[in-house]
Amino acid sequence: MTVASFFAPHHREHLSQVASRAPVTTLVSGTVGGPRALPLAEAYAWCARLAHSHYENFTIASWLMPRAMRPSMHAIYAYARIADDFADEDHDPAKLDEWEHELDLAYAGTPRHPVFVALADTIRRFDIPREPFADLLAAFRSDLVFAGFDSLEDLLSYARYSANPVGRLVLYLFGYRDAERQRLSDMICTGLQLANFWQDIAIDLAKSRIYIPRRDLARFDVTVDDLRAARITHGFAGMLRHECGVARDLLERGSALAYTVDRRLMRDVLMFAGGGLAILRAIEQVNYDVFRQRPHLGKFGYARLGWDSLRGRVRI
């Protein structure tokens, strides 16, 4: 549950379905590399097809980005999306290890897989360090041995690897490398991931994943059996109100980033911060009953997010 936190699910295809529409040289049975690298333009096109096949509002977010940067965003997304599939769909640490090897080849200037042909070009042009890419892989590996979280601090530590690198990568695309902007970006990314966790409690529970910290469950007298029975007790409502409050505080404080960057990036920052806040409002509007119906924004909600971001504002 990493990349999905930034692009709310519309429909999801597994990598194999997307790959089946790609040139046969992109994937080889049993490996993540290909026999030869695709030409750069074809590699970027491969990444774009994968990105647009997965999430509806990824299309909205990438549309708000300057046209020249969209291919690089597609490459970053494809890198993370495929690695996420290796963890969440295939449960295969060996594929993650090989994916990291492909990353090393990209940094060495000898990429093979089409994603890394595109990514190597993006890395070179925007001088992106290896750390955020490696941090995402660390998060995917932790998903393979998921055991939940004892405390909010533990959950925030997970977000440091699973969510925050994405925002930092976007900052690098726009030429921002300072610690203060990264700090504000981390708040938005963590807050948005938390909002997605609380939106998807029922979905994650079906996958035997509970992101609510165990200490918070105990504090509000909520049991795992309560969650499995979809009981909206007074304690559950109070707990989810508290968790949403933590996420809202992060998103509101982090949204200050929008007014420290140029207008091109401002729109994306407002889109993501506003999207997280809108999810939290949707959870509140169903009185925290996230079991009967998944709180979501809908097409009108996404359109309003885009309109607000174009006008330079976020709905608190």
N, C-alpha and C positions, 0 to 999 in steps of 0.2 A: 504494500500500500504506500507507494511513493509518488511516482509520476502522476497517478490518478488524482492526487490531491490538488493538482494544478489545472486539470482539464476535466471538468465534471463529466461523468460517463453519459454518453448518448447511445452508442453501441460499441462493442469491442470485438475485434477479430483477433484471433491468435496469430502470431508471427507467421506460421505456416500458410495461413490463408492469404496474407499479403504477399508472402514470398512466392506463392504459386503464380502470381501475376507478374513477377519480376523476371528479368532475363535469367536463363538457367545458370549463368556464370556467377550469380550472386551468392548461392548457397550450395554446399556440397554435403551429401548425407554423412552425418556423424561429425561434422565440423561447423564452425561459424564463419570460416573463411572461404574464399573462392579460389579457383585456379588462376585467375588473373584479375587485376583491378579494372573496374569500369572507368571509362573516360570521366573526367570531372563533372561535366554537365549531366551525364546519365546518372552518376552517383547522387548528385543533388536531387534529381528528378525522382529517384528511387526513394529517397528520404521523404520527399514531399508526398508521394503516394501513401506511404505508411502513416505519416502524420495526419493526413486528411481522412484516412479510413477509420480512425479511432475515435476522435472526439469532436463533437459539433462545435463547442466553443473554443477549441483550439483554432478552428478556422477564423472565428471572430477575433481572437487575440492576435493571430498572425497578420490578419488584415490591418489591425491597428498599427503594426510595426512598419517602419520604413521598408519599402519594397526591396531595397538592396540587402536588407538584413534578414528577410524571411527565409531564404535558403539556409542560412547558418542556423537559424532557430529550428528549422526542420531537421537539420543534421543532429543538433543537440538533443532534440526530442526523440529522434529515431534511436540514438545511442542509448538513452535511458529507457525507452519503451521496450526495446528488445531485451535488454538486461533484466528489466522487470518481468518480462515473460519467462525468461530462463528461471527466475526465482519462483514466481507465483503460479505459473502454469506447468513448467517442466520440473520444478524442484530439483534442479541439476547444478550442484556447485562446480562441476567440471566445466560446464558451459560458461559459467561466470569467470572461471580461471582463464579460459581461452579468450573470452571477451576482453579481459584485462591484458592479456598478451597482445591482442590486436590493438589495444590502446597504446601499449608500449611501442609497437611497430609504427603507429601513426606519429608518435612523438619522435621516433627515430627517422622519420621521413620515408618509410617503406610500407605504407598502408596496403591492405589487400581487400578486405570486405568493402563494399560500396559505401556503407555508413562511415567507415574510417577514411576512405578516400575524400569524402566530403568534409568530414570532421577535421582531418589533417589540414585541409585548406583553411577552414575556419580558425583553427588553433593558430596557424601561422599568421593569418591576416590580422587577427585581433589580439595576438600575444596572450593566449589564455594558458594559465598554469595547469598542471596535471591534477592538483589537489581536489578541485570540486568533482571531477570525473571519478577519481578514486574514492572519494567520500560516498558517492552514490552507490558504488559497488559494495562498499562496506555495509551500507544499509540493506542492500539486496541480500547479502550473505546473512545478515542478522535475521532477515525474514524467514530464512530456511530453518532456523531454530527458535522460532517465535515462542516466547514464554510470558508475554504480557509485561506489565510494569508495576512495580511496587508503589512508586510515588510520581507526582507531577514532574519532579526534577528528572526522573528516569525517562519519562515520556518526552520531555523537552530535549534531553540528550539524544534520543532517537531522531527527533526532528532535525537536530543539528546536522545529521548525515543524510537523512532521507528527503528533507524539504529544502533546507537553506541553500544547498549548492546550486539549485536551479536559479534562484534569484541572483546569486553572485555571478553565474554564467551570463545572465542577461545584462548585468551591470558591465561585465567585461566587453560585451558586444557594443555597448555605447561608450566605452572608453573610461568608465569610472572604476577606480581601483582603491579608493580610500576606505579606511576602517569605519568611519561614521555612516557613510551610505550603506556599507555592508551590514552594519548593525541594524539599521532601519529596515533593510531588505529582509534580514533574518526574521524580524518581528512579523512582517507580512506573510512570509512563507510558512513560518510555524503556525501563526494564527489561522491561515487558510487550511493547512493540513488538519489542525484540530477541528475546525468547522466541518471538514469532510468526514472526519472520524465520527463526530456526533450525529451527522446526517445519516451515516451508514452503519449505525450500531447493529441493526437487524441483519444487514447483508454480511457484515463481518462476523457476527455471531454464528451464522450458518456455516462459516468457514473455520469455526472454532478459534476465532480471534476476538479478544476483548481488549480494547485500547484504554478503557477507563482504568485509572490507577487503582490498585487494590486498596490503598489507604482511603481513597475517596469512597469506594464501595462500602467500606466498614464505617466510615464517618457518617454516612447517610443511611446506614442500616439497609443496604441493598445487597442481595445475594445473587450469585450466579444463577440459581434456580429462578429468582425473580425475573432475571433477564431472559432466560430460556422460555419462561411462561408468558413473556411480554406483559408483565404486570406494571402498570403505570401507577405506582404507589406515591404517596406524598413524599417519601424519601427519594424515590427515583426522580420525580419532577424537580425537587430541590437540588439534587446532585447534578442533573443535566443543566439546570439554570446556572449553577456554579461553574460548570465546565464551559458553558457558552460565554459566561462572563469573562473567564480567563482569555478565551479566544478573541472576544470583542476588544478587550483592553489592548492586546497585542496588535490587532488590525488597526485600531484607531490611532495608536501611537506610531505604528509603522507607516501609516498613510502620509505622514509628514515627508517621507521620501519624495513624494510626487512633486513637491515644491522646491526640491534641491537639484532637480535634473532638468534637462531641456524638454521642450514640449512634446517631442516625439516619444520619449520614454514616459513622460508624465501620464499619457493616456493609458499605457499598459499597466503602470503602477496603480492607477485609480481603478482600472478594470479588475485587477486581482484583489485588491483590498476591498473594493465595493462588492465583488462577488462573494467573498467570505462573509462580509457583513449581511448580505442578502440571504445567504444560507442560514445564518443564525436567526434572522427574522422569520424565515420560513419554519424553522424548528419551533420558535415561540408561538407562531400562529396556529400550530397544531397542538398547542398545550403540551409540548414535549413528548407526544405520542409518536415516536419514530418507528413504531412497530407496525401499525395498521397501514400507513402509507408513507413512503419515503418523501420527506420534504424536498422540494425542488423548485427551481425558478421558472422553467418553461421558456418558450421562445420569446414571449413578451418580456420576461425578466432579463433575458440575455440582451434583447434589443435595448432595454432601458439602461442596462449597464454600459453598453456601447455609447448610447447618447450622452449619458452622464460623463463618461470619460472624455468624450469629444468636447464637452463644455467645461472640462477642468474641475469637476466636483465629484465628491463621493457622498453617498447617503449614509449618514451615521445612524 
